[in-house]
């Protein structure tokens, strides 16, 4: 493209082609020798193909375009140019949209993009965060009416097979420091009380009560007492047998391990029982663990619980207590849960995430994750899968 630069101050340079070492270094050397300046640079490589854009200020009388075209010919890359305004455009913090799914189709991606455009938003950057075990993309979106854009995206997300999380861009997103999790059907795959009920031969009856409570159809404390009463007479030796049957949710170990590497504090607050939460805290390296305490007399369960009842209000109270103990503001807390008794906790946290949750919880939470991997939550926090894998590989070699 022929361009005379004699009367120009600023041009946008776009470079694309096969990537190889030395392109950026050579380009910067050329600009330095020409006395040019740089206002902005963005680069990405996809499947070995380079896409590099620069906003360059050029000295009067210098035919930089000819020199750049010659550089492109030498490097076997394509270069084109566009005259741009020399004044950098101001930008207010926008939204971060994270798309997660086993498959993210063009139709689903397009639905999100069309909704953003319809409500005056603009996608400024797209980054792939993961391709395994799920696909995850992060979109940085600008727009004046962030609340309208956010609401519209979440509404269209209900019709998609993939998860779509939306939150504000800025320091608050990067400053999360504490993650508080539910246990049953969140951190672990089972409901601990149902494993205990297996020992008592009343699993089906207990499971029915649990399901009604998680849907919000029963008061949690009432349901807890009703279920625990069915366990009267069980020997405490069953605690060890139950702990051996507990299976962490896929990705749970990776999730906790990565959070600790990032400097997060971690906690679990459970409507289950302390013998299980203490076991999990030790096994996974959690910083805080709370649950209900089963009353024991003469080595057997009495069918009652003692102390603080960890119900919906109790979970919210414990979240605030842990945050205060760690001197962490609530806006820097992430809460994760799946049942109605997690609602208050999710609302107290700066970011409340419904993980494979009941409908009433998904409707109330800040965002939802419905893939069966707990570590997918890391993508919502902006963590790349490759960074996790590199850290794990490094730990294995140390």
C-alpha positions as CSV (number, residue, x, y, z in Angstrom):
1,X,0.0,0.0,0.0
2,X,1.5,3.3,-1.1
3,X,1.5,6.0,1.6
4,X,3.4,9.2,1.8
5,X,4.3,10.0,5.4
6,X,5.6,13.5,4.8
7,X,2.5,15.1,6.3
8,X,1.6,12.4,8.8
9,X,2.2,12.1,12.5
10,X,0.7,8.8,13.4
11,X,-0.1,5.5,11.6
12,X,-1.5,2.1,12.6
13,X,0.8,-0.6,11.4
14,X,-0.8,-4.1,11.0
15,X,1.5,-7.1,10.6
16,X,0.4,-10.7,10.0
17,X,2.0,-13.9,8.7
18,X,4.0,-16.9,9.8
19,X,5.6,-16.3,13.2
20,X,9.3,-16.8,13.8
21,X,11.9,-15.4,16.2
22,X,13.2,-12.0,15.6
23,X,10.2,-10.2,14.0
24,X,9.5,-7.9,16.9
25,X,13.2,-7.3,17.7
26,X,13.9,-6.4,14.1
27,X,10.8,-4.2,13.9
28,X,11.9,-2.2,17.0
29,X,15.4,-1.8,15.6
30,X,14.0,-0.3,12.4
31,X,11.7,2.1,14.3
32,X,14.6,3.1,16.6
33,X,16.9,3.9,13.6
34,X,14.0,5.9,12.0
35,X,13.5,7.9,15.1
36,X,9.9,6.7,15.4
37,X,7.9,6.4,18.6
38,X,5.3,3.9,19.8
39,X,2.0,4.8,21.3
40,X,0.5,1.3,21.5
41,X,1.3,-2.4,20.8
42,X,-0.8,-5.5,20.7
43,X,0.3,-9.0,19.6
44,X,-1.2,-12.5,19.5
45,X,-0.1,-15.8,17.9
46,X,-2.7,-18.4,16.9
47,X,-1.6,-21.7,15.4
48,X,1.8,-20.2,14.5
49,X,0.4,-17.2,12.8
50,X,1.4,-13.8,14.0
51,X,-1.0,-10.8,14.3
52,X,0.8,-7.7,15.5
53,X,-0.6,-4.1,15.6
54,X,1.3,-0.9,16.5
55,X,0.4,2.7,16.7
56,X,3.6,4.5,15.5
57,X,4.5,8.2,15.5
58,X,6.9,9.1,12.6
59,X,9.3,12.0,12.2
60,X,8.5,14.5,9.5
61,X,10.0,13.8,6.2
62,X,10.8,10.2,6.9
63,X,9.4,7.7,4.4
64,X,8.9,5.0,7.1
65,X,6.3,3.2,5.1
66,X,8.8,2.1,2.4
67,X,11.2,0.9,5.1
68,X,8.5,-1.1,6.8
69,X,7.4,-2.7,3.5
70,X,11.0,-3.7,2.8
71,X,11.2,-5.2,6.3
72,X,8.0,-7.2,5.7
73,X,9.4,-8.6,2.4
74,X,12.6,-9.7,4.2
75,X,10.7,-11.4,7.0
76,X,8.0,-12.9,4.6
77,X,5.2,-11.2,6.5
78,X,2.3,-8.9,5.3
79,X,2.3,-5.3,6.5
80,X,-0.4,-2.7,5.9
81,X,-1.0,0.8,7.2
82,X,-3.7,3.2,8.2
83,X,-3.6,6.9,9.3
84,X,-5.1,7.3,12.8
85,X,-5.7,10.1,15.2
86,X,-2.7,10.9,17.3
87,X,-4.7,11.4,20.5
88,X,-5.0,8.1,22.5
89,X,-8.7,7.3,23.1
90,X,-9.9,7.4,26.7
91,X,-11.4,4.2,28.0
92,X,-13.5,3.6,31.1
93,X,-13.3,0.1,32.8
94,X,-15.9,-2.2,31.2
95,X,-16.9,-5.8,31.7
96,X,-15.2,-9.1,31.5
97,X,-17.3,-11.9,29.9
98,X,-16.1,-15.5,30.4
99,X,-17.5,-18.2,28.2
100,X,-17.0,-21.8,29.4
101,X,-18.2,-25.1,27.9
102,X,-17.3,-28.5,26.6
103,X,-18.0,-27.0,23.2
104,X,-18.5,-23.3,22.3
105,X,-20.1,-23.2,18.9
106,X,-20.1,-20.2,16.5
107,X,-23.8,-19.8,17.2
108,X,-23.3,-19.5,21.0
109,X,-20.3,-17.2,20.6
110,X,-22.3,-15.2,18.1
111,X,-25.3,-14.9,20.5
112,X,-23.1,-13.4,23.1
113,X,-21.4,-11.1,20.7
114,X,-24.7,-10.0,19.1
115,X,-26.2,-9.2,22.5
116,X,-23.1,-7.1,23.4
117,X,-23.4,-5.1,20.2
118,X,-27.2,-4.7,20.6
119,X,-26.8,-2.9,23.9
120,X,-24.0,-0.6,22.8
121,X,-21.1,-2.7,23.9
122,X,-17.9,-3.4,22.0
123,X,-15.6,-6.4,22.3
124,X,-12.1,-5.0,22.6
125,X,-10.1,-8.2,23.3
126,X,-10.7,-12.0,23.2
127,X,-8.3,-14.4,24.9
128,X,-8.6,-18.2,25.1
129,X,-8.0,-19.3,28.7
130,X,-8.4,-23.0,28.3
131,X,-9.0,-25.8,25.8
132,X,-9.0,-28.7,28.2
133,X,-11.0,-30.2,29.9
134,X,-13.3,-27.4,28.7
135,X,-13.0,-24.5,26.4
136,X,-12.8,-21.1,28.1
137,X,-12.7,-17.6,26.5
138,X,-12.4,-14.2,28.1
139,X,-13.9,-11.2,26.4
140,X,-13.1,-7.6,27.5
141,X,-16.1,-5.4,26.7
142,X,-16.5,-1.7,26.8
143,X,-19.7,0.3,26.7
144,X,-21.4,3.1,28.6
145,X,-24.3,1.2,30.0
146,X,-22.6,-1.7,31.7
147,X,-25.6,-2.8,33.8
148,X,-27.8,-3.1,30.7
149,X,-25.1,-5.0,28.8
150,X,-24.5,-7.3,31.8
151,X,-28.2,-8.0,32.3
152,X,-28.8,-8.8,28.6
153,X,-25.8,-11.1,28.4
154,X,-26.9,-13.1,31.4
155,X,-30.4,-13.3,30.0
156,X,-29.3,-14.7,26.7
157,X,-26.9,-17.1,28.5
158,X,-29.9,-18.9,29.9
159,X,-30.6,-20.2,26.4
160,X,-27.1,-21.5,25.7
161,X,-25.5,-24.8,26.5
162,X,-22.3,-23.1,27.7
163,X,-21.7,-21.0,30.8
164,X,-21.4,-17.3,30.6
165,X,-20.0,-15.3,33.5
166,X,-20.1,-11.5,33.6
167,X,-18.4,-9.1,36.0
168,X,-16.8,-5.7,36.1
169,X,-13.3,-5.2,34.8
170,X,-10.7,-3.6,37.1
171,X,-8.7,-4.2,40.2
172,X,-11.6,-5.6,42.2
173,X,-11.7,-8.7,39.9
174,X,-7.9,-9.2,40.3
175,X,-7.9,-8.6,44.0
176,X,-9.9,-11.6,45.2
177,X,-8.1,-13.1,48.2
178,X,-10.4,-15.6,50.0
179,X,-12.5,-18.4,48.6
180,X,-15.3,-19.9,50.8
181,X,-16.9,-23.1,49.5
182,X,-19.8,-25.3,50.3
183,X,-18.8,-29.0,50.7
184,X,-21.6,-31.5,49.7
185,X,-22.1,-31.6,45.9
186,X,-19.6,-28.7,45.6
187,X,-16.2,-29.5,46.9
188,X,-17.1,-33.2,47.0
189,X,-19.4,-35.3,44.8
190,X,-21.5,-36.8,47.6
191,X,-23.8,-35.6,50.4
192,X,-22.0,-36.8,53.5
193,X,-25.2,-37.3,55.5
194,X,-26.4,-39.8,52.8
195,X,-23.1,-41.7,53.2
196,X,-23.8,-41.9,56.9
197,X,-27.4,-42.9,56.2
198,X,-26.0,-45.8,54.2
199,X,-24.6,-47.1,57.4
200,X,-28.0,-46.7,59.1
201,X,-29.9,-48.2,56.2
202,X,-32.1,-45.2,55.6
203,X,-30.3,-43.5,52.6
204,X,-33.4,-43.0,50.4
205,X,-35.4,-41.3,53.2
206,X,-32.5,-39.0,54.1
207,X,-31.8,-38.2,50.4
208,X,-35.4,-37.1,49.8
209,X,-35.3,-34.7,52.8
210,X,-31.9,-33.4,51.6
211,X,-33.2,-32.7,48.1
212,X,-36.2,-30.8,49.3
213,X,-34.0,-28.7,51.6
214,X,-31.5,-27.9,48.8
215,X,-34.4,-26.8,46.5
216,X,-35.6,-24.4,49.3
217,X,-38.8,-26.4,50.0
218,X,-37.8,-27.1,53.6
219,X,-36.2,-25.1,56.3
220,X,-32.7,-26.3,56.5
221,X,-32.4,-26.5,60.3
222,X,-35.7,-28.5,60.5
223,X,-34.5,-30.8,57.8
224,X,-31.1,-31.3,59.5
225,X,-32.7,-32.3,62.8
226,X,-35.0,-34.7,60.9
227,X,-32.2,-36.4,59.1
228,X,-29.8,-36.6,62.0
229,X,-32.6,-38.2,64.2
230,X,-32.6,-41.1,61.8
231,X,-28.9,-41.8,62.6
232,X,-29.4,-42.4,66.3
233,X,-27.4,-45.3,67.6
234,X,-24.7,-45.4,64.9
235,X,-21.2,-46.1,66.3
236,X,-18.5,-43.4,65.8
237,X,-16.3,-45.9,64.0
238,X,-18.4,-45.3,60.9
239,X,-16.7,-41.8,60.6
240,X,-13.5,-43.3,59.3
241,X,-15.4,-45.5,56.8
242,X,-17.4,-42.6,55.5
243,X,-14.3,-40.4,55.1
244,X,-12.8,-43.1,52.9
245,X,-15.8,-43.0,50.6
246,X,-15.7,-39.2,50.1
247,X,-14.6,-38.3,46.6
248,X,-13.5,-34.7,45.8
249,X,-15.3,-33.2,42.8
250,X,-13.2,-33.4,39.6
251,X,-10.8,-30.5,39.5
252,X,-11.2,-29.8,43.3
253,X,-7.5,-30.6,44.1
254,X,-6.3,-28.5,41.2
255,X,-8.6,-25.7,42.3
256,X,-7.4,-25.6,45.9
257,X,-3.7,-26.1,44.9
258,X,-3.8,-23.3,42.4
259,X,-5.6,-20.9,44.8
260,X,-2.9,-21.5,47.4
261,X,-0.2,-20.8,44.8
262,X,-1.9,-17.5,44.0
263,X,-1.9,-16.6,47.7
264,X,-5.6,-17.1,48.3
265,X,-6.9,-18.2,51.7
266,X,-9.4,-21.1,51.4
267,X,-12.3,-22.2,53.6
268,X,-15.2,-24.6,53.7
269,X,-18.5,-24.1,55.5
270,X,-20.7,-27.1,55.4
271,X,-24.2,-28.0,56.4
272,X,-22.6,-31.4,56.8
273,X,-20.4,-32.5,59.7
274,X,-17.1,-31.6,61.4
275,X,-15.6,-35.1,61.1
276,X,-15.8,-34.8,57.3
277,X,-14.8,-31.1,57.1
278,X,-11.8,-31.7,59.3
279,X,-10.8,-34.6,57.2
280,X,-11.1,-32.6,54.0
281,X,-9.2,-29.6,55.4
282,X,-6.3,-31.9,56.3
283,X,-6.3,-33.7,53.0
284,X,-6.6,-30.7,50.7
285,X,-4.7,-28.2,52.8
286,X,-7.6,-25.8,53.5
287,X,-7.1,-22.9,55.9
288,X,-10.6,-23.0,57.6
289,X,-13.2,-25.6,58.0
290,X,-16.6,-25.5,59.7
291,X,-19.6,-27.9,59.9
292,X,-22.2,-29.2,62.3
293,X,-21.2,-31.3,65.2
294,X,-22.9,-34.7,65.7
295,X,-23.6,-35.4,69.4
296,X,-21.9,-38.6,70.6
297,X,-22.6,-40.5,73.9
298,X,-20.9,-43.7,74.8
299,X,-19.4,-44.0,71.4
300,X,-22.7,-43.7,69.5
301,X,-24.7,-41.0,67.8
302,X,-27.5,-39.6,69.9
303,X,-29.5,-38.4,66.8
304,X,-28.8,-34.7,67.7
305,X,-26.4,-32.0,66.8
306,X,-24.6,-29.6,69.2
307,X,-23.3,-26.1,69.0
308,X,-23.8,-23.6,66.1
309,X,-26.1,-24.8,63.4
310,X,-24.5,-24.2,60.0
311,X,-27.6,-23.3,58.1
312,X,-28.1,-20.5,55.6
313,X,-27.6,-17.7,58.2
314,X,-24.8,-19.7,59.8
315,X,-22.9,-19.9,56.5
316,X,-23.1,-16.2,55.9
317,X,-22.1,-15.5,59.5
318,X,-19.1,-17.8,59.2
319,X,-18.0,-16.2,55.8
320,X,-18.0,-12.8,57.4
321,X,-16.2,-14.2,60.5
322,X,-13.4,-15.8,58.4
323,X,-13.0,-12.7,56.2
324,X,-12.6,-10.5,59.4
325,X,-10.2,-13.0,60.9
326,X,-8.0,-12.9,57.7
327,X,-8.5,-9.1,57.5
328,X,-10.0,-9.4,54.0
329,X,-12.8,-7.1,52.8
330,X,-16.0,-8.9,51.7
331,X,-15.6,-7.5,48.2
332,X,-12.4,-9.6,47.9
333,X,-14.2,-12.8,48.9
334,X,-15.5,-15.5,46.4
335,X,-18.2,-17.8,47.6
336,X,-19.1,-21.1,45.8
337,X,-22.2,-23.2,46.5
338,X,-25.1,-25.2,45.0
339,X,-28.0,-25.2,47.4
340,X,-30.6,-22.9,48.9
341,X,-28.7,-22.8,52.2
342,X,-25.8,-21.2,50.3
343,X,-27.8,-18.2,49.1
344,X,-27.0,-15.8,51.9
345,X,-23.3,-16.7,51.7
346,X,-23.2,-16.1,48.0
347,X,-24.9,-12.7,48.5
348,X,-22.4,-11.6,51.2
349,X,-19.4,-12.3,49.0
350,X,-18.0,-9.9,46.4
351,X,-18.5,-12.7,43.9
352,X,-21.0,-15.4,44.4
353,X,-20.8,-18.5,42.1
354,X,-23.5,-21.1,41.7
355,X,-21.7,-24.4,40.9
356,X,-24.0,-27.0,39.3
357,X,-26.6,-25.5,41.5
358,X,-30.4,-25.7,41.9
359,X,-32.4,-23.3,39.8
360,X,-33.2,-21.0,42.7
361,X,-29.5,-20.6,43.4
362,X,-28.5,-20.0,39.7
363,X,-31.1,-17.2,39.5
364,X,-29.7,-15.4,42.6
365,X,-25.9,-15.9,42.1
366,X,-23.6,-13.4,40.4
367,X,-22.6,-16.1,37.9
368,X,-22.9,-19.8,37.3
369,X,-20.7,-22.7,36.4
370,X,-22.4,-25.9,35.1
371,X,-19.5,-27.9,33.8
372,X,-18.5,-30.7,36.2
373,X,-15.0,-29.4,37.0
374,X,-14.5,-27.2,40.1
375,X,-11.2,-25.8,38.7
376,X,-13.2,-24.2,35.9
377,X,-13.9,-21.4,38.4
378,X,-10.3,-20.4,38.0
379,X,-11.1,-19.2,34.4
380,X,-13.7,-16.8,35.8
381,X,-10.9,-15.4,37.9
382,X,-8.8,-14.9,34.8
383,X,-6.4,-17.8,35.3
384,X,-5.1,-19.6,32.2
385,X,-5.0,-23.3,32.0
386,X,-1.4,-23.3,30.6
387,X,-0.3,-21.3,33.7
388,X,-1.8,-24.0,35.9
389,X,-0.1,-26.8,34.0
390,X,3.3,-25.1,34.0
391,X,3.0,-24.6,37.8
392,X,2.1,-28.2,38.3
393,X,4.9,-29.4,36.1
394,X,7.4,-27.2,37.9
395,X,6.3,-28.6,41.3
396,X,6.8,-32.2,40.1
397,X,10.4,-31.4,39.1
398,X,11.2,-29.7,42.4
